[in-house]
Amino acid sequence: MATSGCGEREALRRCQDVRSALAKENASLRAREQAQKVLLARLQSEAASQPTSQAAVDVKLPGTPPKPLAEVRVLVGKQGKLSLDGKAVTLAELKAQLAVRYKANPSARVLVSADAGAHYKHVVDVFGAAKAVGYTRVGLVTR
């Protein structure tokens, strides 16, 4: 019986040694994780505080440069009077001129400016005329 007690004590001691070693390793792992978190936080704050510099780089792209976007300007006056690029027109004339300009440049945009006293119906008529011709980029200019 004495030998069985001795074996149990030896097994208990080994078990305690293993637990102790595991506890030390866990503590070491936690310390490393904490150190990595601190280092990461320092790197992030360092990176955030560094000024970014942008160096000018001369780049020559092949092909022709893009053309500036063409604009068609329509003004709606107080009594519904219309002007296309500064020239007075009727709604029928506006539709015809928009059709001609659309065929010449379908990517152009139509910009509509309206007097504060203009009726909403006249503004909607201009939008409808531009859309009917095919323009997809029609906008209202505000101040």
N, C-alpha and C positions, 0 to 999 in steps of 0.2 A: 504494500500500500504506500510505502514511503516513496517508491519510484513514481507512482502515478501522481502524487502530489507535486513532486519535483518537476515532472513533465508539464503539469498544468501551470506551474509558476513560470516555467521557461516559455511556454506558449503565450501566457499573459504578458510577460516582459517583451517578447517579440511583437506582439500585437500593439503594445504601448509604443514601442520604438517605431513601428510603421505609422501609427497615428501621428506621432510627433513629427516624423519626416514629412508626412502629407500636410500637416498643419504649416510647417515651415515653407513648403513648396507653394501652398496656396497663398500664404502671406507674401511670398516673393512675387508670385504672379499678379496679385492685387497691386503691389507696389509698382511693378512694371507697367501695368495698365494705367495706373494713376499718373505715372511719369509720362507715358505716351499722350494722355489727355492734356496734361499741362503743356507739353511740347507742342502739340497740335494747336492749342489755344494761343500760344505765343506766336507760332508761325502765322496763324490767321490774323492776329492783331498786327503783326509786323507787316504782312502783305497789304492789309487794309490801310495802314498808315503811310505806305510808300507812295510817292507821287508817280502817276503813270506818265510816261513820256511817249509822244508820238512823233516819230521822225517822218519827215516828208519824203515820200518815195515817188520818183518820177516814173510813171507807168505809161507806156504807149500801147494802146490796145489796137488790134487790127480792125480794119474796116473804117467806115465813116462815122463821125460822131452823130449821136441822135439829134434829130431836128427838134427845136423847141415846139412844144405843143401849141397848135393853132387854136385861136379863140374866136368865137363869133359872139359879139356883144349886142344884146337887144335891150332897149330901154322902154318901159311901159310908163307913160305919162299919166297925169291926173285924170283926164277925161278918156283914157284908154288909147291915147295917141301912141303909136309905136315908132321907134326909130331903130334902124339896123346900122350899126357902126357909124352913128351920127347922122344918117339920112332918114327922113321921114318916109314911112311906108304904111300901106294898109295891111290887114291880116292876110289877104290873098297874095299880095306882093311879097310879104314876109315868107309865106310858105314856098313860093316859087324861088326866091333867092336862097332860102335854106336848102332846097332840093339841089340847086346848082352847086352850092358850096359843099354839100355833103358828097356829091359825086366827085368833086375835086379833092376832098380830104375827109374821109369818113372817120378819122380818128380825132378830129377837132372836137372841142367842147363848146357848148352854148352856155353863155353866162347871161342871166336875166337880172336886170336891175329894175326896181319898181319904185315909183314915187310913193311917199307915205299915204297920199290920198287916192292912189289908184285902186280901182275895184279888183277884188280877188279874181273875179271871172276873167278879166283881161289877162292877168298873169297866168291863169290856168290855160287860157287859149294859146298863149305863146308856148308854154310847155307842151301842150298837145300838138301844136304844129311841128315843133322840133322832133318830138317822138314819132310822129306820123311819117316824117321824112326818113327816119332811121337813126337819128342821133341817140346814143345811149348815155352820153355824158352831158346832162343838162343840170345846171345849178342855179341857185338864187344867190345873188350877191347881196351881202349885208354890210353895214358900216361898222 
